[in-house]
Amino acid sequence: MPDNRDLRIRSKVISEGVNRAPNRALLRAVGFTDEDFKKPMVGIASTWSEVTPCNVHIDQLAVAAKKGAQANGGAPLIFNTITVSDGVAMGHEGMTFSLPSREAIADSIEIVTNAERFDSLVAIGGCDKNTPACLMAIGRMNIPAIYVYGGTIQPGQLEGEKIDVISAFEGVGQYHDGKITEEELHRIECHACPGAGSCGGMYTANTMATAAEALGISLPYSSSNAAISEGKAAECVEAGRMVIQLLEKGIYPKDILTKKAFENAITLVMALGGSTNAFLHLIAIAHSVQVELSYDDFERIRRTTPHIADLKPSGRYVMQDLNEIGGIPGVMKLLLEHDMLHGDCMTVTGKTLAENLASVPPLTEHQEIIRPLDRPIKPTGPLVVLKGNLAPDGAIAKMSGIRQTRFIGPARVYDSEEAATQAILNDEIRKGDVLVIRYCGPKGGPGMPEMLSVTALIVGKGLGEEVALITDGRFSGGSHGFVVGHAAPEAQMGGPIAFLHEGDLVTIDSETQEISFKVTGEELEKRSRDWVQPPLKASTGVLGKYARLVSSAAHGAVTDLFGQAADIRAK
């Protein structure tokens, strides 16, 4: 799609000329006046929904953004799109719909914005798939736009300890292992999520929100302002106001979402110890603006970026704690001062990243959340790309909070999450095993389901570093332990993970970045010849369409990669 760089050329299509009287008549019915037809039309994309605390407050944030646009001469209109709760969908067939929801959200924003000919856009999201979906739509359309993150949830409190939804998932494993009673589990459940906002640790929602801020497509502090704070409502008003300025200045998403900006986002994710889902989503967002981004970029940046944040799930603190000591701008200022970010990247403020950070106060002294760069938790980033005969196109391991770097053990192979879960509950998985869950990739799942329930059960049973887990599916940002996901090619497409046999000796090594199984070349070739591709699990409906269109996880699991991507930009 060509760039849309003529001021208000889009909305003029429906506002000028006598033949547009029917268009104007319809807009008058929703409140437009003669004066409104002279103003730029601003779309306010709201992901409000009552199905998840991440999004339950976003209707009011959308109203605030609308007020900001109106106050600065815009004619804004709010429209909604879907969301799903990853936490509610976890551990059953509902999770197969989570990643496809990213495409549905992006598609719906693109459809409404283009059909209504909005001149600019403010998109507001919360739960895990909202941020990448909104940014994918913004990138595809390339009209002036700002993304607002709905904000993090406050931590729950139980007996003086901070808890969250991950505490509830891990509590299930503790209950099944006899470590806590059903009554204690119920108390965790009742106190884990006290109100509106996305999961509080450096899980996927907060990871992608911080990435958006590093990309420059969100206002400063967007990712660390809490959901119910006064700052979040004020940010929405400011986003509505400033998106008009972007339109007037002619600053477009492709001016912001450059290769350098993606490198900034990867650096911040590595420094914070973010979710493995960042690989999937950042590659998909880059695809939407024709920027070439691959696992090699992540690995190159990881090697020079220390892990400095003591944040859940592997650490002690949550996003609200980080916000109180200076937030994400404070972290980025620290990284910029050590030449770890590209300060010349343009942002939605109309200023460069360095200009935005110049007035930001440094992180609070004598705090324990963000370590000094010369005293990191880990000298390199914890999100490691592994390759080998088990995953030739790559697999992703999150090594934060893990003492050991190498794991060798026999494969315990399951073709579904349900079968693996039952094996864990039956105490069939023991210390030293490598649990393998396959046929859970983008096509095979379909939808590449997350394995939070499985990893939480393993941790809850005290086997967090005693059992390794490999899958061609995904992990929640809340997962931790010796886990490896995104194995590609996936089993459904004849990736080598499909050829694993029970008892095969598997090696995972984050130092040598190896993921392999002990098998001769002759035996591997025989298993490949003998393998029969199973039919897709979904043949109709949204999952049927998704399974047929979706790309490999190594290419972002996008649904519009038709052959090799053309017009690749590598700015």
Protein Blocks (a to p, Z undefined) as FASTA:
>chain_A
ZZdfbghklmmmmmgcjklmmmmmmmmmnopafklmmpccdddddfbdfkbfklmmmmmm
mmmmmmmmmmnopacdddddddddfklmgoiaklmmmmmmmmmmmmmmmmmmmmnopabd
cdddfbfmlmmmmmmmmmmnopacddddebjaddddeehiacdfklmmmmmmmmmnopac
fklmmmmmmmmpnbgcddfblcfklmmmmmmmmnopacehklmocfkbmklmmmmmmmmm
mmmmmmmnopafklmmgfklmmmmmmmmmmnopafklmmmmmmmmmmnopacdfklmmmm
mmmmccfbdcdfklmbdfklmmmnnpjmlmmmmmmmnopacfkbccfkopafklmmmmpc
cddehiakbccfklcfbfbdfbdcdddjklmnopcddfehiabfbdcddddddfbfklmm
mmmmnopacghiacddehkafklmgopiafklmmmmmmmnopmmmpccddfbdcdfkbgc
jddehiacdfklopaklmpcehiacdddfklopacddddfklmmmmmmmpccdddfbfgh
jklmmmmmpccfklopaakbghjaehiafZZ
